Amino acid sequence: MAGAFQKSIESGGSDKFTIDEFLTHLVDAEWNDRKERKRERLTRAAGFRYRSSMAELDYTEKRNLDKNLMLRLSDCRWITQGKDISHRDRSSGLRPCGTTLATVVARAKKIPNNYVL
C-alpha cells in the first residue's frame, strides 16, 4: 500500500481522485500486491523444474498439442467441478493421471488425444 501511495503522490495521480476513490485505489493495489506475492511464493514452494507459462508453449504441428484443451486444463475449473484427468493408454485403456498439470505440460510430447476430462 505504501508503494502505491508513493507512486500516486509522485505521479500526481492522487489529485484526480476523491478521498474514497483514492482509498479504494490503495486497497486494490494492496490486495493485488498480496495476491501476486502469494502466487510467487506458492510457485517457488512447488519447486517446478521448468519456469514457463501457457503462452510460452509450442503449439506447432510437430508437438501435437491442442491449444484449446491446454487452456481448458489451465483454468483449473475441472478441479472445482470435482472432475479427474485421465490418460488414455493404448495398451490398458483409461488411467487416472498421476502427475500434476505442470509436469504433464513440461514433459508433453503428445497430449491432445491422450487426455480426457
N, C-alpha and C positions, 0 to 999 in steps of 0.2 A: 504494500500500500504506500509505503514511503517513497518507493521508486516511481510509482505512477504520479504521486503528488508532486515530487520534484520535477518530473518530466513535464507535467501540466503547467507548473509555475514558470519553468524555463521557456516553454514554447508560447506562453501567453494564452493557452487553451482554457485556463480557468475563468477567463473573462467572458467566455461565450456561454457559460452555464449558469443556471440559478444554483443556489446552495444545495437544494435537493438533488438536482441533476449531477452536480459535481460530486456529491457524496455517493450517489448511485454509481457514477463512473469509477470512483476509487474502490468501492466494494466489489464491483465487477472485475476490476483489474486484480484485486487481491484474490478473488475466487479463481480466476483463470490462472494466476501465477501458482497457487497451491495445487490446482488440478494438474498443471504441467509438471511441477516438481514431483508430484506423486507418480505420474506416468513414467517420468525418467527414473525415479527410484525403483519402481517395480520392474522396469525393463532391465536395469542394471542387476537387480536381485535375481531375475530369472536366469541370468547367465547365458543368454543366447550366443551361439557360436558366431553367427553372422549378423551384422548390422545392415538391415535393409528395410525397405518399405514396399507396400504393394505396388506403388508407382514405379519402382525400380525393377520389377520382374520383367524378364524377357518373354514376351508372348508370341514369339515368332513361330512359324510353322514347324521348325525342327524340334522345338521343345514340346510341342503338342499340349500346351496349356490353354484351357478355356478361361478367358478373362472374366466372363460373367460368373462362372462358378467360383473362381477365386475371390471375386469381390463379394459374392453372396456369403462365402465362408468367412471372410474377413470381418464382416459387420457383426458376427457372433450372435445373431438372432437365434440361431439353431440351439444355442446354449439356454437362453431364456425360455425357449419353447420346449425344452426338455428332449430335444432330438439328439440322436447319436450320429457320428460319422462312421460309415462302414467302408471297407475296402473290398472290392471285388477281386478275388484271386482266381486266376484261370484254373488252377487245379482243384481248389476246395470250395469255391463259391464265395459267399459273403462273410467277411470277418470284421469285428469291431476294430476301429483304428486305435493302435496302441501308442501313437505319438501325438504330440501337440501339433497344431496347425503350423506353427513357426517351423518346426522340424520338417514337416511334410513339404512345406514350401521351399525350404533350404535344400532339401535333398531331391526335389521334384525333377523327374525326367519325363514321366508320362502320367499326368494326373487326371485329365478331364473325364475319361470314360471309366476310370477305376474307382472313383469316389462317388458315393451317393448319399443323399440326406434322407 
